[in-house]
Amino acid sequence: MAKKPTRPLKITAHLIDGRINSSDGLVMLDSIIYHSWFYKHAPQVLEGQGDSHYDGNIGLPLKMYSGNVWSASRGIYTEVSRSIEFINKRPNFFNADKIHFLNVDKGIISDSMGIYRAYRIPNIIRTLRGSEITFYCCGHKDEILSMLSAMPAVAKKGAAGFGIVKEWTAEEIDEDYSFWHPEYGLMRPIPVGCEFAERHDMSKYPILQYATKPPYWKAKNMELCYVPIEVNI
């Protein structure tokens, strides 16, 4: 039996307290679903145990365009406040294996490397109106919701309590807004010089070295793109 065609969708993450941790404010739906795929099918890759049982192929329930770009938008939300919060860690010098981190020359345990490294990292915390973040995509509704149900948070530092999702909802809509929305404009990073960019006014969007598909931190996925973010972060 042939698979049902993909449909334009509006996906909403209803957050517990409306706080997300994001430096540039760009939260991508395909990145969330991509992470969920690995959580379900190749957890050993996420856990850093190697990829010997992973053949490199993934299948997300999203429509794909040329360049292996998924039909999935950035998150749309209204930011009502922004603050800086710090995540701190102090070395634990009482662990039984601390001798392995002893600096032989100085006779002290190093707090600049390894598990005893101390740090104080600033994080940009954004509070969202209505505690909601909305995405647009073209895909298979039931499969997308099934994958998203395994994702407890959006953006960074979910383990620290940021971006915790209370519920995911999805509804079918008439148009695919995963690339461009009549009100919100550019909906995802797109390469400079691509056909889509030639058809729209890109003058207000910064040109940055940015990825066009997940994982967005991976250098080989990056190229010069128009990116829908603020330039004065």
N, C-alpha and C positions, 0 to 999 in steps of 0.2 A: 504493500500500500504506500502510495506517495505521501510524503510528509506535507502537512498543511502549510500553506504559504505564511510568511511572516506578516505581522500586522503592526501598524504604528501604535505605540503605547505611551502612556504617561505613568511613570513610576514615582511613588512618593514614600520617602522614609520619614516616619513619625518618631521623633526623638524623645527621650525621657525628659531632658532638661534643656535641649536646644543649644548645647555647647559643642562646637567642633574644634579640633586642633588642626590648623592648616596654615602654613606660612604664606602661600600665594593665593589661597581661597579657592583653588581649582580642585574640585572633587569629581572624578570621572566614573561613570557607571560601569563602563567596560572593565575598568581596573578592579572594581568590587566583585563583579561576576567572575573575572579571571582568577582572582584570589580564591573565590569559592570553588571554582573548578579544581584547583590544586588541592584544596582542603578535602574535597570529596574523592578525587581520583589519584592523586599523587602526593599524599601528605608528607612523605619522606623528603620531597624536594623542599617544602616549606620548613621542615625541621633541620635542614642542612645535612641530611644523611646521604646525599648523592642522588643521582638520577639514572642509575643503571637499569631500573625497571620502567623508565619513562621514555617513550620513543620520540618525544619532541612535538607530537601533534596534540592539539587541543580542539574541542568542539564546543563553542559557546552558542546558546540559543538566540543568536543575533544575526541579522543580515550583514554580510560582508561586502565591502566595496573594493575597488582596485587599490593595490598597495597594502592589502591585508588590514584595512581600516574597518573597524566595527561600527555599525550604525547605533551609536550610543553617545549621549550628550554629557556635558558637564552638569553639575548640580546647580539648580536655580534656587536662590533663597534671598531673603532680605536681612541684612546684617544690622542689628540694633545696637550692638556694642562690641568693642574689641579691647582686649587686655593682654598683658604679658604675664605668664605664670612660669615659675621655674620648677624643673624636675631635678632633684638633688640626690646624690648618692655619696655616702661616706664609706671608706674602706672598712671591712670587717676583719680585724686583726686577730680574731679569736677562733677562726676556722682551723680545723685540724691540719689542713694541708698548707698552712701559711709558710712553712719552711721553704717550700718550692719557690716562693716569691721573695726570698731573702736576698738582698744585695750583699754578696760575700765581702766585697771591699769595704762597705760602710757599716755592715752589720745591722741594716734596717730593712724593712719590707717596703718595696716600691709602691707608691700610690699613684703612679703615672702610667701604669700599664697593667694589662690583665684584669682579672676579676676584682682586684683591689684598687683599681683606678677610681679616683674621686672625680666627680663632675658636677657642674651646675649649668643646666641647659635651659635657655629661654625658649618658651613656646608661645606662639600667637594663638590666642583663644578667641573665637568668634561666637557670639550669641545670636541665634537666629529667631526672627519673629515667627510666632506660632509653633516653634520647635519642629519645623518641617523643612525638608529639602527635596526638590522635585527634579526628576530626570525625564528625558525623552529618548525613545529608541524605536527600533523596528525589529520585532522578534516574536518569539513564542511565549505568550503570557504565562501559562502554567509552569513551563520549564524555568522561566526567569524567576518567578516567585519561589519555586522550590529551591533554587540555588541561593537566592537572597535570604531565605529563611535560616541558612547556616551562617550568615554574616551578622554578628551581634552589634557591629559598630561601623561607622563611616569615618573617613579621614584617619588621622594618626592618633596613636597612644590610646587606643580603646581600652587597654589593660589598666590605664590610669583613670578611667571613668569618662573619657571624652567621646562624644559622638555615639553614645549608646542608643540603639534603635529599639523602640517599643513595638513597632509594627511596620511591615511593608505592605503597601497596597498598589494595585495596578488597574488601569482602565484603558479600554481601546479608544482611540481618537481617530479623526479623519485624515490628518496629515502627519507626515514624518518630519519631526522637528529636530532630529539628531544632529544636523549640521547647521541649520539656520532657523531662527525663530523670528516672526514679524515684530515682536516686541523686544526680545532679549538679544537679537542679533546673532553673532557667531557663537556656536554652541560647543565647539571642540577645536583643539589645535589642528590647523591644516597647513600643508606645505606651501611655501612661497612659490608662486608661479604655476600652481596646479590650476586645472580648468575651473574648479569651483571658485577659487580666489579671483579669477579673472571676471567672474559674473557678478561679484558683489563688491561693495565699497569696504575695503580693508584699512582705510587710512587711519582709523582711530585705534587699531590694535597693534601692540608692540610686536616686533619681529625678534624672536628668541630662538636659541638652540633648544628644541623641545621634542619630546617623543610624540608620535602619532598613534601609538597603540601600547597596550600594557606589555611588560611592566614599564611604567613611565620613567623610572630611574635608570634604566639600562641605556648605556651610551650608544649601542648600535641601533637603537630604535629612534635616535634623535636626528633631527635635521632642522634647517631654518624654517620656522613656522610662524604664522600669525597666531597669537595666543590671546584668548579672551580673559585677560587678567588686568588688575590695576598695575600701573607702572611705578607707583609711589609707595610700595609696601614698606 
